Amino acid sequence: MADKALWIADRHPELNLDKNFLYEAAMLHDIGIFLTDADGIYCFGNKPYICHGYLGAELLRKEGYPCHALVCERHTGAGLALVDIIAQNLPVPHHDMLPISMEEQVICFADKFFSKTHLEQEKSVEKARKSLLRFGEAGVLRFEHWCELFL
């Protein structure tokens, strides 16, 4: 996934993306996953998988990485809006978790092309898009905007 984010940065020099930050944040964005109950990927924590973003953010904030923490918190789906968190009764903190900085958006976008079970296999745009449907139409629209912007 980090390679995909860096590929986008190389393809779009006009975005002035911080490549060092992109790489670091891409490598850390899923750090909270070990705290979740996802035995299919050998994670035996006690929180639902959807919590891995905010859990990782908490870890990184404690370690002094507030900007990297925002990437963790804001990469789930195509970002989670408060209205969707409440409407879907998601077990995450009740505040917007939408990617804001361009680096946050690139990492969130690049992440949609990879799964935890087939790390080496990049998904097609259509498969990535379909994986977002469960989070609501707004996320799909954000993804489609990113396709226009980054591909």
C-alpha positions as CSV (number, residue, x, y, z in Angstrom):
1,M,0.0,0.0,0.0
2,A,2.9,2.4,0.8
3,D,4.2,1.8,-2.8
4,K,0.8,2.8,-4.2
5,A,0.8,6.0,-2.1
6,L,4.3,6.8,-3.3
7,W,3.3,6.0,-6.9
8,I,0.5,8.6,-6.6
9,A,3.0,11.1,-5.2
10,D,5.4,10.5,-8.1
11,R,2.5,10.7,-10.6
12,H,1.3,14.0,-9.2
13,P,4.2,16.3,-8.3
14,E,1.7,19.3,-8.4
15,L,0.2,18.0,-5.2
16,N,3.5,18.6,-3.3
17,L,3.0,15.6,-1.2
18,D,5.4,14.8,1.7
19,K,6.8,11.5,0.5
20,N,8.6,10.7,3.8
21,F,5.4,11.3,5.8
22,L,3.4,9.3,3.2
23,Y,5.7,6.3,3.6
24,E,5.8,6.5,7.4
25,A,2.1,6.9,7.8
26,A,1.3,4.2,5.2
27,M,3.5,1.8,7.2
28,L,1.8,2.7,10.5
29,H,-1.9,3.3,9.4
30,D,-3.0,-0.2,10.5
31,I,-1.0,-0.4,13.7
32,G,-4.2,-0.7,15.9
33,I,-5.3,-3.9,14.2
34,F,-3.7,-6.2,16.7
35,L,-6.2,-4.9,19.3
36,T,-9.1,-6.1,17.3
37,D,-10.8,-9.5,17.1
38,A,-10.0,-10.6,13.5
39,D,-8.8,-14.1,13.9
40,G,-8.7,-14.6,10.1
41,I,-5.7,-12.3,10.0
42,Y,-4.3,-13.6,13.4
43,C,-5.5,-10.6,15.5
44,F,-6.9,-11.7,18.8
45,G,-7.8,-8.5,20.6
46,N,-11.2,-7.7,22.0
47,K,-12.5,-4.8,19.8
48,P,-14.4,-5.0,16.5
49,Y,-12.2,-4.7,13.4
50,I,-13.7,-1.3,12.5
51,C,-12.1,0.1,15.6
52,H,-8.5,-0.4,14.4
53,G,-8.2,3.1,13.0
54,Y,-9.0,5.0,16.2
55,L,-7.2,2.4,18.3
56,G,-4.0,3.0,16.3
57,A,-4.5,6.7,16.5
58,E,-4.6,6.4,20.3
59,L,-1.3,4.4,20.3
60,L,0.5,6.9,18.0
61,R,-0.7,9.9,19.9
62,K,0.8,8.4,23.1
63,E,4.1,7.9,21.3
64,G,4.2,11.5,20.1
65,Y,3.0,11.1,16.5
66,P,-0.1,13.2,16.2
67,C,-0.1,13.6,12.4
68,H,0.4,9.9,11.8
69,A,-2.4,9.3,14.3
70,L,-4.8,11.3,12.2
71,V,-4.0,9.0,9.2
72,C,-4.9,6.0,11.4
73,E,-8.1,7.6,12.6
74,R,-9.3,8.8,9.2
75,H,-8.5,5.9,6.8
76,T,-11.4,3.5,7.6
77,G,-13.7,3.1,4.6
78,A,-13.2,6.4,2.7
79,G,-13.3,8.1,6.0
80,L,-16.3,8.1,8.4
81,A,-18.6,11.1,8.9
82,L,-20.3,11.5,12.2
83,V,-23.7,11.3,10.7
84,D,-22.8,7.8,9.2
85,I,-21.2,6.7,12.5
86,I,-24.4,7.5,14.3
87,A,-26.8,6.2,11.6
88,Q,-24.9,2.8,11.4
89,N,-24.4,2.6,15.1
90,L,-20.7,2.1,14.6
91,P,-18.6,1.3,17.7
92,V,-16.2,4.2,17.2
93,P,-15.9,7.6,18.8
94,H,-18.6,10.0,17.8
95,H,-16.8,12.6,15.7
96,D,-16.0,13.0,12.0
97,M,-13.1,10.8,10.9
98,L,-12.7,12.1,7.4
99,P,-9.3,12.4,5.7
100,I,-8.5,16.1,5.4
101,S,-4.8,16.6,4.4
102,M,-3.8,15.5,0.9
103,E,-1.5,12.9,2.4
104,E,-4.4,11.5,4.5
105,Q,-6.5,11.3,1.4
106,V,-3.8,9.6,-0.6
107,I,-3.2,7.0,2.1
108,C,-7.0,6.4,2.5
109,F,-7.4,6.0,-1.2
110,A,-4.4,3.7,-1.7
111,D,-5.5,1.5,1.1
112,K,-8.7,0.6,-0.6
113,F,-6.8,-1.3,-3.2
114,F,-5.4,-3.9,-0.8
115,S,-6.8,-6.4,1.7
116,K,-5.3,-8.0,4.7
117,T,-5.7,-11.5,3.4
118,H,-4.1,-10.9,-0.1
119,L,-1.4,-8.3,0.6
120,E,0.4,-8.9,-2.7
121,Q,-2.7,-8.6,-4.9
122,E,-3.9,-5.1,-5.9
123,K,-7.7,-4.8,-6.3
124,S,-9.3,-3.3,-9.4
125,V,-10.9,0.2,-9.1
126,E,-14.3,-1.5,-9.3
127,K,-13.5,-4.0,-6.5
128,A,-12.2,-1.2,-4.3
129,R,-15.3,0.8,-5.0
130,K,-17.6,-2.1,-4.1
131,S,-15.8,-2.7,-0.9
132,L,-16.9,0.8,0.2
133,L,-20.6,0.3,-0.4
134,R,-21.2,-0.9,3.1
135,F,-20.1,2.4,4.5
136,G,-22.6,4.4,2.6
137,E,-22.9,6.4,-0.6
138,A,-20.8,9.4,0.6
139,G,-17.7,7.2,0.9
140,V,-18.2,5.9,-2.6
141,L,-18.5,9.5,-3.9
142,R,-15.3,10.4,-2.1
143,F,-13.5,7.4,-3.6
144,E,-14.7,8.4,-7.1
145,H,-13.4,11.9,-6.6
146,W,-10.1,10.5,-5.6
147,C,-10.0,8.3,-8.7
148,E,-10.3,11.5,-10.8
149,L,-7.7,13.3,-8.7
150,F,-5.1,10.5,-8.2
151,L,-5.3,8.1,-11.2
